[in-house]
Amino acid sequence: MDKSPITQASSSHQTHYVDVHEILPNVKEKEITSSTMVEKATGNNNTNKRVNRPIRVRDIRRNPRSNFSRQVSLETGFAVLNKELSKAKDERMGPSLPRSGRSFGGFDLANQIGIEGRKRDFSMFKTKSTLSKQNSLLPLRKDQKDIDQSHKIEGSVEERDESVNESVPVGRYYAALTGPELDQVKENEDILLPKDEKWPFLLRFPIGCYGICLGLSSQAVLWRALAASPAIKFLHISPFINLAIWLLALAVVVSVSFTYILKCIFYFEAVKREYFHPVRVNFFFAPWVVGMFLAISIPPMLSPKTLHPAIWCIFMGPYFFLEIKIYGQWLSGGKRRLCKVVNPSTHLSVVGNFVGAILASKVGWNEPAKFLWAVGFAHYLVVFVTLYQRLPTSEALPKELHPVYSMFIAAPSAASLAWRTIYGEFDGCSRTCFFIALFLYFSLVVRIKFFTGFRFSVAWWSYTFPMTTASVATIKYAEDVPSIPSKGLAITLSFVSTAMVSVLIVSTILHAFVWRTLFPNDLAIAITNKRHNKDKKPFKKAYDIKRWTKHALTKHGNKNFEGDTVDSQSNQMK
């Protein structure tokens, strides 16, 4: 006797599972007949009409990002839901960066998101025209998938940092950087470019390279003074030494200027970052000071009897306009007021007034020379007092910035030389400035530890010209006060200055051609505008979804429990 299909199905020991899938709106339905399947299951060709009716089976296109592609029981559905929410949270978190100072350039994003990261993305510091800046705000024409993936990267990066074109606050430089010139990034800081890759040469070429020009051009001034001074005449110093150093300084100035002009053309955004730097902004005065040093120290066999005033206008004009800009920021009391940005390298923005006064006197313009001397001396007093007092509103000067204290010597020495050149004698005012510089010189010599324990940098060249200026002032003092101590002091300081320059020349050659470490990655220009906390929770939405789900499930369970309780009580009453 044949068994009915219902009886046979009930007697079989088969376990049926529920296949849970996500139902999408674009699901297509297909109609298939199940007569063959029923015949195999029942072993009878005469099937019921109810069984022979076409069965609708949904042909589901599974979402590749879903984890519901396996058969699960209803009891484990919420566990899978929690896992899905956790995965969504991880995807939304995207490029979480470690505090190792690596980069925002996309190196970690390529591992977390299945796309290629924006490696070597140095275009953010390239010169941008107005049209390119507007176009950069528009999305590129790509496939929809690429656009979605690029939005993930761009959105996450924008959440962590503002535009690179915005100015970085002064306090941010002191908080994120360390080193003698504030050029090293602290370990817990992030940067915009990769640290472990070599950047383009122009990005690695800092404005501090003009320190080399300052050191060599001031040496040309020193050796001309030694060759022409009657107080040091017994040494019989040849004027050709001055000629050789002057030609070397001129060649270096041309090379550095040409390279930095290329940087301004191709990477102007990086130049702007250097301008906002509290230490490097002062080196923008250096090219014009170097030009005036070369004009003053031109060898006698090449120079005319009197220099043309146009030379003074060429070098002092840009310096004066930049000076008005910087001094105006000090006076206005904004974010870059003097007590916020002052550091010993600020003397570079002051000493040019005295050098310009010397050059103006040599071209025959004594009144502009007196004007520049007055402006320079007034601002020197302000800078000197601010550095000594260290106002509570100013940023604390880090210990690593101690080597730049040699800049204290430059301004009073140059002021002494300028006064003597203008008035023709080493009188009381000139001697007062000279004695101030001499005292500061000795106070730094006894603290030799200030200049030890730091790695070599091209900016160290700028610390040689203050000592050279002090040596020249000592030579002029020995001419007006001839004595054995004054002559011995002039020779000693000149020897120390020349020895320091010689050591730096050897170190520069070794780092440039042997070790090839003269121009490392300029990390100071790649810091972020704000420091980002590791404990910050920017991905709150995924967390809120999970919390809302738990709350809904708990509330739904409580309602079911209350309903069962009410039903049981009503049954008891009945």
URLIN-V606638 format. One record per run of one state. SS is the DSSP state (helix for helix, strand for strand, loop for the rest). FROM is the first residue (numbers start at 1). TO is the last residue. Records with the same first field share a line. If there is no record, write none. Layout:
# URLIN-V606638
SS->FROM-TO / FROM-TO
This chain:
# URLIN-V606638
loop->1-4 / 12-27 / 33-34 / 43-48 / 53-54 / 60-73 / 94-108 / 113-121 / 126-129 / 137-143 / 161-169 / 179-183 / 186-190 / 192-206 / 229-232 / 236-238 / 267-267 / 277-279 / 297-308 / 333-337 / 342-343 / 363-365 / 390-398 / 424-427 / 446-447 / 452-457 / 481-483 / 515-522 / 528-539 / 574-574
helix->5-11 / 35-42 / 49-52 / 74-93 / 109-112 / 122-125 / 130-136 / 144-160 / 170-176 / 207-228 / 233-235 / 239-266 / 268-276 / 280-296 / 309-332 / 338-341 / 344-362 / 366-389 / 399-423 / 428-445 / 448-451 / 458-480 / 484-514 / 523-526 / 540-573
strand->28-32 / 55-59 / 177-178 / 184-185 / 191-191 / 527-527
